[in-house]
Amino acid sequence: MMRVLGRNRRVYFLTAREPRSWEPIVNQRLHAGAQRWPNVRIIEWHDIANPHSDWFVGDGVHLTG
């Protein structure tokens, strides 16, 4: 995907906040991949949203209305 987007665009990825076993590995891979591209920024959605369980419906994944 980054090869298609190129180095001249600003690209943002959100870390995962998903109460699943694969969440940490996904976030690690996002950070590792971002290091290869100077135009990529990571938004720490996991850290931002984690203390706000009231933002989510009962499954802990989907946002409330």
N, C-alpha and C positions, 0 to 999 in steps of 0.2 A: 504494500500500500504506500509506503513512504517513497519508494522509487517512482510511483505514479505521481504522487503529490509534489515531489521534488524538494529542493532545499530553499526555494524562494518563497514558500508559504509558511505562515505561522500555523502550527498544528498543536492542538491541545488534546490530551487524553485524561480521562477521569479514572482514578483508581476505583476498584470494585468495593462495594459494601454489600456483601452477599453472605448470609450466614450458612456458608457451605465449606466443605473441606478444601476446595480448590481456590478459595479467595486469596490466601497469601501467595501462592505460586503465580497467580495471574498478576498481582500487584508487583511482585518481584520482576517478572518478565517485562512489564510495562516500563519499570525504571531502568532495567538493563537495556532495553531497546531504545529508550529515549537518549541514553548516553551516546548512541551512535549518530544521532542527528541533532545538530546544533539549533535547529528551528523548532524542536519539540519541547513542549512544557507539560509537566504533570500537574494536574489539579488533584489535590488530596481529598477527594470526595469521601473516602473512608474515614479520614480523621475529622473532617468537617461535620459529617452527618452522624457519626457514631454516637455522640452524646445526646442526640435528638430523636429518641425512639418515637416521640409523638409525631414526627414527620411521616411515619410509615404506618401502613395498615398492618394487620396481625401477622402477615408472613415475614415482616422485617425487611422486605425488599422493595415493594411498590409504595410510591408516595401517596399520601392522603390527598384528597381533593382540595 
